[in-house]
Amino acid sequence: MRAIDVSAYQGKPDWSKVKKAGVSAAILRIANRKGKDESFEHNYAGCETAGIRRGVYRYSYAKSPAEAVREALGVLNILDNRPLELGVWLDLEWSGQRALGKKAITAIAQAFIKTITTAGYKCGIYCNMDWHKNVLDTATLNVPYWIARYPSDDSGIMRPQLKPNRGECGWQYSSKGKVDGINGHVDLDEWYGSADMFGTGVNKVLESEAVRSLQEAMKADGIKDKNGNDLKIDGAKGLFTESAITKILMKSGAFDTARGKYSVGSTGQVVKWLEMRLDSLIGDSIQELLGHTLTNGKNPDGKYGADVRLAVGLFQKLRGLQIDYKAGPKTVTELLFK
């Protein structure tokens, strides 16, 4: 499959002409250090209208897992649950990362990939041959790869003898391509992998055990169904359980200026459930954000303080919910899905 990758450097392509030129897929730069790529919205919409498959890439400058999570969250914020046929690609080529060593780079990549996949998108890595052979721990980073390899006298012509042949699903074979509908040079790619990279940002399966444990917690806290009766502990998200969930609103206390953080607000068994559920679903991302998980290998304390508040906000960001740092009915319902 003939593909290209583009950014604001290519201006505003005429995607109908690009399609007629034989291009079937495009990987779009979604953001850089300054924010959203200036041409992203034009490119995303133009590809959709022209019937061109879309993926996005983010050149990474992260020097820690926490910075990688922030980069990934930026990508998710721009995507806003919109579909991608060819997934999200982490662009690893910066010399500042290479100097960190293989172990650190692996942790950075894992943090980015985990954040993206938790939100329901597929994620792969873009790199050149040198990085794939000598820098990345590809055994640990077991994801699809899109590999760049083209000659020093690159003229926009594919040279089959340079095909990476390292199990990649895409090969960037030129940076000097010419395509009708695009002014100047453009990167050319051959997409031949079979990896399913479709994602919409919505990847949810209801977990009956999560429903059951929430029912138990609500019953312990005295939260009853719409008829004022105790909940049946059956793991089913029926009308009575849903009516009880509408009564939930967990939040932190006021901001404590002396301590420089939010004080404890809500407490109880449902807060304990919240802590455990957040750790179960996005524990790795919480670890990168806070430096520890909410339970940290111990029993939850059932206190909605500063850390729980931040973790709830992170979950809301990952799932495309309104970010208000409160665990109300919508957030609690979303937590029932993995």
C-alpha distance (Angstrom), angle and dihedral (degrees) to the residues before:
residue distance angle dihedral
M1 . . .
R2 3.79 . .
A3 3.80 112.9 .
I4 3.79 141.6 168.3
D5 3.78 135.3 -162.5
V6 3.78 121.5 -140.3
S7 3.79 144.3 179.4
A8 3.78 138.0 173.7
Y9 3.81 86.8 -67.4
Q10 3.81 87.1 76.7
G11 3.80 91.8 53.1
K12 3.81 115.4 -147.2
P13 3.82 108.5 -25.1
D14 3.78 122.4 -151.0
W15 3.78 95.6 -120.2
S16 3.79 95.9 -168.9
K17 3.82 88.6 59.8
V18 3.80 90.4 44.6
K19 3.80 89.8 54.2
K20 3.79 92.1 48.2
A21 3.81 88.1 51.3
G22 3.80 88.2 65.0
V23 3.80 102.0 -97.8
S24 3.81 112.5 144.5
A25 3.83 101.7 174.7
A26 3.79 140.4 27.6
I27 3.79 133.2 -167.0
L28 3.79 107.7 -149.4
R29 3.78 126.3 -155.6
I30 3.78 103.4 -122.3
A31 3.79 101.7 -175.3
N32 3.77 147.5 -8.8
R33 3.79 134.3 -167.8
K34 3.81 91.2 -67.6
G35 3.79 95.6 51.8
K36 3.78 136.0 -101.0
D37 3.80 116.0 15.2
E38 3.79 108.0 -103.0
S39 3.80 92.6 -127.6
F40 3.80 99.0 40.3
E41 3.79 99.3 100.0
H42 3.81 91.6 45.5
N43 3.78 90.6 48.6
Y44 3.80 96.3 44.9
A45 3.81 93.4 49.8
G46 3.80 93.4 40.2
C47 3.78 92.6 53.9
E48 3.79 91.3 49.0
T49 3.80 92.1 51.9
A50 3.81 92.4 46.0
G51 3.81 94.2 46.3
I52 3.79 95.3 -115.3
R53 3.80 118.7 149.3
R54 3.80 114.3 -117.2
G55 3.76 137.9 -144.8
V56 3.81 129.3 161.6
Y57 3.79 134.3 -140.5
R58 3.79 134.9 -158.2
Y59 3.81 120.8 -159.6
S60 3.78 103.4 -138.7
Y61 3.79 126.8 -135.2
A62 3.79 93.8 167.2
K63 3.81 115.5 137.1
S64 3.79 95.5 -178.0
P65 3.81 137.6 31.2
A66 3.81 89.7 -107.8
E67 3.81 90.8 56.8
A68 3.82 89.6 47.4
V69 3.81 90.2 54.1
R70 3.81 89.6 52.2
E71 3.81 90.7 50.8
A72 3.81 90.7 49.5
L73 3.80 92.1 48.0
G74 3.80 88.4 52.7
V75 3.80 89.3 55.1
L76 3.79 91.9 48.8
N77 3.78 92.2 47.9
I78 3.81 90.9 55.9
L79 3.81 94.1 43.9
D80 3.81 92.1 50.4
N81 3.83 92.0 -168.4
R82 3.81 93.8 -52.4
P83 3.82 115.1 151.6
L84 3.79 125.8 -99.1
E85 3.77 123.4 -168.2
L86 3.82 94.4 -164.3
G87 3.79 103.1 34.1
V88 3.79 134.7 -134.3
W89 3.80 120.5 -48.6
L90 3.79 125.1 -154.8
D91 3.82 107.1 -145.3
L92 3.81 108.6 -144.7
E93 3.78 114.8 -177.3
W94 3.80 107.5 102.4
S95 3.81 114.2 128.9
G96 3.80 89.7 -143.0
Q97 3.80 89.0 65.0
R98 3.78 94.7 42.7
A99 3.80 89.7 59.9
L100 3.81 89.6 59.9
G101 3.80 93.2 68.4
K102 3.79 135.2 -123.3
K103 3.81 97.7 -70.2
A104 3.80 94.2 52.7
I105 3.80 93.0 43.9
T106 3.80 90.2 51.0
A107 3.81 91.2 53.5
I108 3.81 90.8 47.9
A109 3.80 92.5 50.2
Q110 3.80 93.0 45.3
A111 3.81 91.3 52.7
F112 3.81 92.2 51.1
I113 3.80 94.3 44.4
K114 3.81 93.5 46.6
T115 3.79 91.8 51.7
I116 3.80 92.8 49.5
T117 3.80 96.2 44.9
T118 3.80 93.0 45.2
A119 3.80 86.9 59.8
G120 3.81 91.4 55.5
Y121 3.80 102.9 -98.0
K122 3.81 129.2 117.5
C123 3.79 115.2 -119.1
G124 3.79 135.2 -159.8
I125 3.80 139.4 168.1
Y126 3.80 128.9 -106.8
C127 3.80 116.0 -157.1
N128 3.79 142.1 135.6
M129 3.80 126.4 -99.9
D130 3.80 93.5 -95.7
W131 3.80 92.7 54.8
H132 3.79 92.1 45.7
K133 3.81 93.1 50.4
N134 3.79 102.4 34.9
V135 3.80 112.4 17.1
L136 3.80 112.0 34.1
D137 3.80 126.1 70.9
T138 3.80 92.9 -133.8
A139 3.80 92.6 175.3
T140 3.80 90.2 61.9
L141 3.80 95.2 34.1
N142 3.78 93.0 59.0
V143 3.80 98.4 174.9
P144 3.81 136.0 116.4
Y145 3.81 114.5 -73.6
W146 3.79 131.6 -146.6
I147 3.80 107.8 -164.4
A148 3.80 130.3 -162.0
R149 3.78 118.5 -145.0
Y150 3.79 125.5 152.4
P151 3.81 135.2 143.3
S152 3.79 127.9 -94.2
D153 3.81 88.4 -115.6
D154 3.79 91.6 51.9
S155 3.80 111.1 173.2
G156 3.80 101.1 168.2
I157 3.78 94.5 -92.3
M158 3.81 120.5 124.3
R159 3.79 113.3 -119.4
P160 3.82 106.7 -161.2
Q161 3.80 92.9 -161.5
L162 3.83 88.5 67.8
K163 3.79 95.0 56.6
P164 3.84 105.1 130.9
N165 3.82 96.4 -133.5
R166 3.80 91.8 -165.7
G167 3.79 98.4 126.8
E168 3.81 93.0 -85.0
C169 3.79 122.8 152.8
G170 3.79 94.9 -148.7
W171 3.81 136.1 34.4
Q172 3.79 123.2 -159.6
Y173 3.79 99.1 -154.3
S174 3.81 102.6 171.4
S175 3.79 143.3 21.2
K176 3.81 92.6 -168.9
G177 3.79 100.8 66.1
K178 3.76 126.8 141.7
V179 3.79 120.8 -149.2
D180 3.78 128.1 175.3
G181 3.80 109.4 -108.4
I182 3.82 94.6 33.7
N183 3.79 124.7 88.1
G184 3.79 114.6 -137.0
H185 3.78 128.7 -6.0
V186 3.79 124.7 -23.1
D187 3.80 133.8 -173.1
L188 3.80 113.6 -101.0
D189 3.78 123.8 -148.0
E190 3.76 139.1 -176.5
W191 3.81 112.6 -146.3
Y192 3.78 111.6 -160.7
G193 3.78 106.7 142.8
S194 3.77 123.5 114.0
A195 3.81 95.9 -141.8
D196 3.81 113.4 133.8
M197 3.81 103.0 -127.3
F198 3.80 99.8 167.0
G199 3.79 115.9 129.4
T200 3.78 138.3 155.7
G201 3.77 103.3 -171.1
V202 3.79 87.3 -104.2
N203 3.79 113.9 98.0
K204 3.77 107.6 146.5
V205 3.78 135.2 158.0
L206 3.81 120.0 175.6
E207 3.82 111.7 -121.8
S208 3.78 111.8 -147.4
E209 3.81 92.1 -161.3
A210 3.81 89.7 57.2
V211 3.80 88.9 51.5
R212 3.81 90.9 48.5
S213 3.80 94.2 50.2
L214 3.81 90.8 47.3
Q215 3.82 90.2 50.9
E216 3.80 89.1 52.7
A217 3.81 91.8 48.5
M218 3.81 93.3 47.9
K219 3.80 91.1 48.7
A220 3.82 90.5 50.2
D221 3.81 90.0 51.5
G222 3.81 92.0 48.9
I223 3.81 96.0 -111.2
K224 3.80 107.5 152.8
D225 3.79 135.1 -168.0
K226 3.81 125.6 -98.4
N227 3.80 91.0 -81.5
G228 3.79 93.6 52.1
N229 3.81 93.4 -106.7
D230 3.80 129.8 132.0
L231 3.76 113.7 -96.8
K232 3.78 121.0 -101.5
I233 3.80 109.6 -120.7
D234 3.79 100.3 -134.0
G235 3.82 106.7 123.0
A236 3.79 91.0 -118.3
K237 3.79 121.4 128.1
G238 3.78 95.4 -140.1
L239 3.79 132.2 152.5
F240 3.82 94.5 -82.8
T241 3.79 93.4 51.1
E242 3.80 90.5 45.7
S243 3.81 90.5 51.3
A244 3.82 89.9 53.5
I245 3.81 92.1 48.9
T246 3.81 89.8 57.1
K247 3.82 87.6 66.5
I248 3.82 93.9 58.7
L249 3.79 121.2 102.9
M250 3.79 116.2 156.0
K251 3.78 121.6 179.3
S252 3.78 143.5 150.9
G253 3.75 125.5 -97.9
A254 3.78 125.9 -106.5
F255 3.79 122.7 -56.4
D256 3.80 110.5 -86.7
T257 3.81 105.4 -141.7
A258 3.80 92.7 -170.3
R259 3.82 92.4 56.5
G260 3.80 95.5 31.7
K261 3.80 95.4 -128.2
Y262 3.78 143.5 77.8
S263 3.79 117.5 -78.7
V264 3.78 127.0 -130.0
G265 3.78 115.2 -77.1
S266 3.79 122.9 162.7
T267 3.79 119.4 31.4
G268 3.77 136.5 -179.0
Q269 3.78 145.5 75.6
V270 3.80 95.0 -48.5
V271 3.80 89.1 55.3
K272 3.82 88.0 52.1
W273 3.79 88.2 51.2
L274 3.80 89.1 49.6
E275 3.80 92.8 52.6
M276 3.81 93.3 49.6
R277 3.79 93.6 43.8
L278 3.79 93.6 50.6
D279 3.80 90.6 50.0
S280 3.80 90.0 49.0
L281 3.80 94.8 51.2
I282 3.81 104.6 33.7
G283 3.79 104.9 8.0
D284 3.81 93.8 133.5
S285 3.79 92.1 52.7
I286 3.81 91.2 46.4
Q287 3.80 89.0 50.9
E288 3.80 90.0 54.8
L289 3.80 92.6 46.0
L290 3.80 99.4 45.3
G291 3.79 104.1 18.7
H292 3.81 89.5 -115.9
T293 3.78 140.1 41.4
L294 3.80 121.3 -101.6
T295 3.79 94.8 -104.9
N296 3.81 95.5 29.1
G297 3.79 91.1 -154.9
K298 3.79 92.9 -51.2
N299 3.78 136.5 94.1
P300 3.82 114.1 -71.8
D301 3.80 115.5 -104.0
G302 3.81 96.2 -142.7
K303 3.81 93.3 -129.1
Y304 3.81 122.0 131.1
G305 3.79 100.2 -146.2
A306 3.80 137.5 140.5
D307 3.82 96.9 -58.8
V308 3.80 95.2 47.8
R309 3.80 89.0 47.1
L310 3.82 91.8 55.3
A311 3.79 92.5 44.5
V312 3.81 91.2 51.9
G313 3.80 89.8 50.4
L314 3.80 90.1 50.5
F315 3.81 91.8 50.3
Q316 3.80 90.9 48.8
K317 3.81 89.2 51.2
L318 3.79 92.8 50.0
R319 3.80 93.8 48.1
G320 3.79 96.3 43.8
L321 3.81 95.2 -112.6
Q322 3.78 127.5 143.0
I323 3.79 105.9 -80.9
D324 3.80 106.4 -129.2
Y325 3.84 99.1 133.1
K326 3.80 90.0 -124.3
A327 3.80 125.7 115.7
G328 3.77 102.9 -136.3
P329 3.82 130.4 152.0
K330 3.83 96.1 -68.4
T331 3.78 94.4 49.4
V332 3.81 93.4 43.1
T333 3.81 90.8 49.8
E334 3.81 90.7 49.5
L335 3.81 89.2 52.0
L336 3.80 89.1 62.5
F337 3.81 89.7 68.1
K338 3.78 125.4 73.3
